[in-house]
Amino acid sequence: MSADHKYEVEVIKLERALRVRRELKKKIEDMLGKSTVRKFAKDAVDCPVLGKRVSFIFCYACPNFVRRYRGVVHCRGDPLPPDFQP
């Protein structure tokens, strides 16, 4: 395991997308493009920090996100700031 991440979390493919706040989705669309966000919207991860399943879009915006590589998300696992909620 590398020193830059604590967790390796599998990406889960879903039939339907999980809900994400409109502001967050817009922010990610500006960075990545609409087609990429549309593809990522149907992906989810079981977040080790929050202890629940969240959309990959939320995970991507998280300060703990390091990288996504071959269907696995590398996560730092640090506590989240109180204002950062799904």
C-alpha positions in Angstrom: 0.0 0.0 0.0 1.2 3.4 -0.9 1.8 6.2 1.6 -0.6 8.6 -0.1 -3.8 6.6 0.6 -5.2 4.6 3.5 -8.2 2.8 1.7 -8.7 1.2 -1.6 -12.5 1.2 -2.3 -14.1 -0.7 -5.2 -16.3 1.3 -7.6 -19.8 -0.1 -7.9 -21.8 0.1 -11.1 -25.5 1.0 -10.5 -28.6 0.8 -12.7 -29.8 4.3 -11.6 -27.7 7.2 -10.4 -27.6 8.3 -6.8 -28.7 11.9 -6.0 -26.1 14.5 -5.9 -26.5 18.2 -4.9 -27.0 20.3 -8.1 -24.2 22.8 -7.2 -21.7 20.0 -6.7 -22.7 18.3 -10.0 -22.3 21.6 -11.8 -18.9 22.2 -10.4 -17.7 18.8 -11.5 -19.2 19.2 -14.9 -17.2 22.5 -15.4 -14.0 20.6 -14.6 -14.6 17.2 -16.4 -17.4 17.8 -19.0 -21.0 16.7 -19.1 -20.4 13.3 -20.8 -17.9 12.2 -18.2 -20.1 13.3 -15.3 -23.0 11.4 -16.9 -20.9 8.3 -17.0 -19.7 8.8 -13.4 -23.2 9.4 -12.1 -24.1 5.7 -12.3 -21.0 4.8 -10.3 -20.9 4.6 -6.5 -18.5 3.7 -3.6 -19.0 2.5 -0.1 -17.3 5.4 1.6 -15.0 4.3 4.5 -15.1 7.8 6.1 -18.9 8.3 6.1 -19.7 4.6 6.4 -22.3 4.7 3.7 -22.7 4.4 -0.1 -22.2 7.7 -1.9 -22.1 8.7 -5.6 -18.7 8.7 -7.2 -19.3 12.3 -8.1 -19.4 13.2 -4.4 -16.3 11.0 -3.8 -14.4 12.8 -6.6 -15.1 16.2 -5.0 -14.1 14.9 -1.6 -10.7 16.2 -0.1 -9.8 12.6 0.6 -9.9 11.5 -3.0 -6.5 10.6 -4.4 -7.2 8.8 -7.7 -9.4 6.3 -9.5 -7.5 3.5 -11.1 -8.9 0.4 -12.7 -12.2 0.4 -10.9 -10.7 1.2 -7.5 -10.7 4.6 -5.7 -7.7 5.4 -3.5 -8.9 7.4 -0.4 -6.8 9.2 2.3 -9.4 8.4 5.0 -8.9 11.6 7.0 -11.9 13.1 8.8 -14.1 15.4 6.7 -14.7 19.0 7.4 -18.1 19.7 9.0 -19.3 21.7 6.0 -18.6 18.9 3.5 -21.7 16.7 3.4 -23.3 14.6 0.6 
